[in-house]
Amino acid sequence: MAAAMLLLSACKENLPKRMEAFVDKVDRHADSYSQDDWAKANAQFEKMVNEFKENQSSYNAEEKKQFNAACGKYMAIAAKWGVNTALDGINNVFEGIGTFLKELGTEAAPAD
């Protein structure tokens, strides 16, 4: 039982890093993704966003910032490749990016 709790805790702690790794993988392979690949990627993205939202109080400000940056990068990649379903799904999950950022406790920083 203790090992299962430790594993669950480790997964929660690593979620921002897992999201970054996932987004980097999508970015590397996006040019060869089929509609099915995008559907799978969108499902994985949504799953991680939901996991984060369920546990957001357990993350510090830096982890929230890291997760948010990875989400933004994913949305940009999806938009670049014209993945409308990804953007629709993201809007449903976030109920608007402004609300999501506010919930995370991070505001979009102006570009330098």
C-alpha positions in Angstrom: 0.0 0.0 0.0 2.8 2.4 0.9 4.5 1.7 -2.5 1.2 2.6 -4.3 0.9 5.9 -2.4 4.6 6.7 -3.2 4.0 5.9 -6.9 0.9 8.1 -7.0 2.7 10.9 -5.3 5.6 10.6 -7.7 3.2 10.8 -10.7 1.6 13.9 -9.3 5.0 15.5 -8.7 6.2 14.7 -12.2 3.1 15.8 -14.1 4.5 19.1 -15.2 7.6 17.3 -16.5 5.5 14.6 -18.1 3.5 17.3 -19.9 6.6 18.9 -21.2 8.0 15.6 -22.4 4.6 14.8 -24.1 4.5 18.2 -25.8 8.1 17.9 -27.0 7.3 14.5 -28.5 4.2 15.8 -30.2 6.3 18.7 -31.5 8.9 16.4 -32.9 6.4 14.2 -34.7 3.5 16.6 -35.6 4.5 16.7 -39.2 3.8 13.0 -39.6 0.7 12.8 -37.4 -2.5 11.4 -38.9 -6.0 12.4 -37.7 -5.9 9.3 -35.5 -2.5 10.3 -34.0 -3.9 13.8 -33.3 -7.0 12.2 -31.7 -4.8 10.1 -29.4 -2.6 13.1 -28.6 -5.6 15.2 -27.8 -7.0 12.6 -25.5 -3.7 12.3 -23.7 -3.4 16.0 -23.4 -7.0 16.3 -22.0 -6.3 13.5 -19.5 -3.2 15.3 -18.2 -5.0 18.6 -18.0 -7.8 17.0 -16.0 -5.3 15.3 -13.7 -3.6 18.7 -13.1 -6.9 20.4 -12.4 -7.8 17.7 -9.9 -4.5 18.2 -8.0 -3.6 21.8 -8.7 -3.4 22.7 -5.0 -0.5 20.2 -4.6 1.7 22.1 -7.1 3.9 25.1 -6.3 4.0 28.3 -8.5 6.9 27.1 -10.5 5.3 23.8 -11.3 2.1 25.6 -12.3 4.1 27.9 -14.6 5.9 24.9 -16.1 2.6 23.1 -16.8 1.0 26.2 -18.2 3.9 26.8 -20.6 3.7 23.3 -21.9 -0.1 23.6 -22.4 0.5 26.8 -24.3 3.1 25.2 -26.5 0.7 22.3 -27.2 -2.1 24.7 -28.2 0.3 26.5 -30.6 1.5 23.2 -32.2 -2.1 22.1 -32.6 -3.1 25.4 -34.1 -0.1 25.3 -36.5 -1.1 21.9 -37.8 -4.8 23.0 -38.1 -6.0 20.6 -35.4 -9.4 22.2 -34.8 -10.6 19.3 -32.7 -7.7 19.8 -30.3 -8.6 23.5 -29.9 -12.3 22.6 -29.3 -11.3 20.0 -26.7 -8.9 22.4 -25.0 -11.6 25.1 -24.8 -14.0 22.5 -23.2 -11.4 21.5 -20.7 -10.2 25.0 -19.8 -13.6 26.8 -20.1 -11.5 29.6 -21.6 -7.8 30.0 -21.2 -8.1 33.1 -19.1 -10.1 31.2 -16.5 -7.6 28.4 -16.6 -4.7 30.7 -16.0 -6.4 32.4 -13.2 -7.2 29.1 -11.5 -3.5 28.1 -11.8 -2.6 31.3 -10.1 -0.5 32.5 -13.1 -1.3 35.2 -15.4 -0.1 35.3 -19.0 3.1 37.4 -19.0 3.5 40.0 -21.7 6.0 39.0 -24.4 9.4 40.5 -24.2 
